[in-house]
């Protein structure tokens, strides 16, 4: 449909220039409210009427013969006070659309299409909403692959976030478990952690003074090379495997699992942070509710200040995600290291790492 709309706009622009010596910067092509009125509606006679001091409907009737014939259009009618309605040759149009599905759209300088989807916090089991999102992303990926596009499927892993810190807090503070004890848990681990996460949420609500301890745990997880980080790493990797098994049952697969921990430990965030400050995209808050934070000012009335770095120095999900998006577009001039995570149906799912392991495919 987009290709047809572009063809239609080109035809109208040419007509207006040759017939009326006018150039309308914006041409609106909308869908009719009812099928009996046609498939597409053109509103430009109203714009033209203002410039030419004529009635829109008279202009519509004047223009219709000049527009005809249009490839793929069965008939054209004037409607209402000045609309031009198009009735498509549906069988021919549908046939052309099916044919175009098998044609790639990437230009020679473009290498691939990256689709990022699912992105479940690795702190508990997947739920139906996660499955819905995975199905949407997977369907889009399959359609593009069917067209012959070079598609890379990524599932971003928030393995240093607040939700993972909650579960680490639960194991260390509520259950007093060490890493070796956590490894011995025989129950379904993603379900076990979900129950623990619920307990932690309730505990923190009833004991707000312990939020400080949770913040300390989050900071240590980000810093790495400490017991908190080791537990977070184990929890997230074990739950990621459970998530992949869940998604595998509905036929959803991935090429790469880029991790937040890699973004931090490879200093991607530091470089992104410098870029954001250099471009004045973020500001340091010296007073008020967000004192000590680095924020991004938004036009959204409900949230004018988006915290990127908290006052304790930890980075929010949004901050790390910005670094991830900059990597995707090659703006950081850095790359992850990669290692095989699991093998699904003979295909390796790769995961990012901060240490060079072995030769790997190129991603991003």
N, C-alpha and C positions, 0 to 999 in steps of 0.2 A: 504493500500500500504506500509506503514511503517513496518508493521509486516512481509510482504513478503520480503521487502528489507533486513531486519535483518536476515531472514531465508536464503536468498541468500548469504549474506556476510559470514554467519557462514559456509555454504557449501563450498564457495570458499576458505576461510581461511584454512579449514580442508584439502581440495584438495592440496593447495599449500604447506602445511606443509608436507603432506604424500608423495607427488610426487616429489617436488622440494626442500624440506627442507628450504623453505623460508617463511618469515612472512612479508606481506606488511601491514604497519600501517594504510594506507588509501586506501579504495576501493571505487572508484567513480561509482555510478549507475545513469545514466542519461536517459532522455526520448529521443527517436529517433526523428529526425526532421520531418519525414513523417510516416504515419501509415503503408504504404506498406513496410517499412523497419523494422517493428516490433514495440514492445511497449517499451522495455527497452534496453539500450546499456551498455555494460561493456567495460571499457577501460584498465583494468589492464594488458592485454598482452603487452602494450607499456612499462609499468613499469618493467614487467618481462623481456622484451627483453634487457633492459639496463643491468640488473644484469646477464643475461645468455648469452649475446652476440649472440642472435638469432634474426631472422626477426620476427616482431610482428605477421604478418599474419600466418606464419608457427606455431607459438606458439598457436594462436587462433584455428587453425585447429586441433592441437594436443590436446588441452584442451577440445574442445566441446564434444567428446565422453565420456570423464571422468566426465563431469558435468551432463550428462544425466543419468537417467531421473530426471527432476526437477518437483516437485509437482506444478500443475497449469500452466505448460509451455507446449504449443503444439509443438513447434519446436525451435531449436537453429541454427543460421547461422553465418558464418564468413562474415564480410562486410568490404569493403575498405581495408586499409593497415593493419588492425589488430583489428578491433572492433568485439565484440561478441554480436549479436542482439538476443533478446528473444521475441518470439511471445507467448503471454499468451492465455490460454484457457478462452476466454472472458466470456462465459456464466457461467462457473464454478467459475471463479475468482470473477465475480460480485455477484454471489449467496453467496460465502463465505464472501464477504465484507458486504452484507446485514445482514448476520447472526451475524457477529461480532459487528454490530451496537448495538444490544440488550445486549451486555455484558459489564459490568462495567470494568473500568481500574484502579480504585483507589486501592492502596495496603492497607493492614490492618491498617498501622500506619497513613495513610492519611485520613483526616476527610471530607474534602470538597474541591470543586473547586469554587473559587471566580471569578466572571466576573464583571468587572467594566466598565460601558459604559454610554453614553449620555453626562454627565458632562457639562451641559449648564450653562454659567454664569447667575445667577439669577437677571439679571438687565433689561431684555427685553424678548420679545416673541421668541419662537423657530422658526427657519427657516428650509428650505428643507434639508440643510446639516446636521442639528441636527437630523432630522428624518431618514436620511440615516444611520448615525452612530448608532442610536438607533435600527434600523432594523437589522443591522449587529450583534450588541451585543446580541439582543434578539434572533436572529436565532441561534447563537452559543449556547446560554443558553438552548434553546428548544431542540437542537440536543443532548446535553449532558444529559439533563433530560430524554430524550427518551431512552438513553442508560442505564438509571438507576442510573446515578451519583448523588451525593449530591451536588447540585449547589446553590450558594448564589449570588444574583444579587445586586450589589451596584451601586449607582449613586452619585458620589462625588460632593458636593456642595461648590463652591468657594464663600462663603457668606461674606468674608472679603477682597476681592480683589479690584483691581483698577477699574474694570468696575462697581462694586456696589458703590464704592466711587464717581464715576462720577455722578451717578444718585442722590446720597445724596447731592452732591455739587449742582446739578441742582435744587433740591427742596429747599435747604436752601439758596442758593446764588442768583439764577435766579428767582425762583418763590416765594421766601420768605414764604414758607409754613411750618407750624409746623406739628408735628406728627398727631395731632387731625384733622388738615385740610387734610392731605394726606389720612387719613382713610376715609374721606367723598367723595373721588373721585369715581364717579359712572361709568365712562367709563371703557372699558376693560383695566385693569391695566397694563398687560404686553405690550400692544400696546402703551398705554400712556407713559410708561417708555422708550420704544424704541424711540419714537419721542423726548422725553426729552433728552435722551442719545445723539441723533444726534445733538440737539441744543447745548448741553454742549461741544461736540467735536469741533464744529465750534467756540463756544465762547472761548474755551481755546486756539485754534489756533490763533485767532485774538487778544487775551489778554494773552500772555504768562506769564505775571507777576502774574496771578491768579493761576498758577500751584502750587505755594507755599501754597495757601489756600487749594487746593485739597489734597496736601500731608499731611497737618495738619489734614484734615478730615479722611484720610486713617489711620493715626496713632491713632486717637481717636477711630475709628471703631475697630482696633485691640486691644486697651486697654480695651474697654468695660465700662459699667456703666456710660454712658454719653448720651446726646441727639443724637449725631451722630450715636452712636452704636444702640440706640433704633430705629432710623429711618431705618438704614441699616437692622436690624433684621426684621422689619415689611415688608419692601420692598421685601427682599429675600424670606420670608415665603409666602407672597401673590403671588409672581411670581412662586415659586416652585409649588404651587397648580395649577396655570394656566398651567405650563409645564406638570404636571401629568395628567391633564385633556386632554391636547393635545395628549400625548403619549397613554393615555387610549383609545382614539378614533381609534388608529391603533393596539390596543391589546398589547402594551408594558407595562410591570409592573416591579416593583422593590421590593426587600426585605428591603433594608436599604439605608438611605440617610446620609452618614457620612459628617459632616460639618467642614469646616476650622475653624470656630469660636470655636468649641469644642476642636480642636487640640491646639489652642492658650490658651484657658481658663483653660484647664486641664493640661497645662504645658507640653504637648507632644513635642511641638517644643523645649522648653528649654532642655529637655532630649536629643532630636535628635541633637540639636546644640552642646551639650557637647560631644556627641559621635563622631560627625563629626570633632570637634576640636581635640579630643583625638586620633582619627585615622589619623589625619593630612590630611583629605579629603578636607578641605577648608583652605583658607589662608586669612589673613587680609592685605588689600592693603594700603600701606603708602604713595604712590604718584601716579601721573598720572590721567587718566580719571576716574578711579574707586576708587579714594582715599577715605578711610573711609569705604569701603564696605568689606564684607566677600565674597570671590569668590571661585568657583571650577574651577581648570584649566583643560581644555579639549584639546584633540588632533585635534579637528575640526578647520581647517584653518580659516573658516568664523567667528568663535566665540571661541576664545581661553580662555576667562574668562567668566564664567557664574555666574552672581550675585545671591547670595543666600540671603544675608542681605544687604539692602541698607544703605547708609551712615547716614540716619536719624533714623536707627534702625528698620524700618519696614521690614517684611519678604516677599520675593517674592513668587509667586505661586509655583515655583520649590522647594523652601525651605519647605513650608508647605506640599507639595506633598511628599517630601522625608520622613517627619515625618509620613505621612499617610501610605506609603509603609512599613516603619519599623514596624508600628502597625500591619499591615496585617500579617507580618511574625512572630509576637510575639517577636520582638527584643527590644521593649520598655518596656516590662513587665508591661504594663498599659492597661486600657480599658476605653471605653466611658461609659457614662450612656445613657440610651435610653428611649424614650417616643413614644407613638403612634402619627403619624402625620395625616394620613387619613386612611379610610377603603375603599378598592376597591374590589367589588364583594365578600364581606364578609371576605376579607383578609386585615390584618393590614400592612400598610407601616410604618416602624419605622424610626425615625430620631435621630441622636446623640444629646446629650445635656451635659452640664457641671455640672448639678445638679441631684442628685439621685431623681427619681420620683416614680418608682414602679418596680415590678418584670418584667423582660423582657427576650426575648430569648437571646441566646449567639450568637454573631456575630464575624466575622473575623477568 
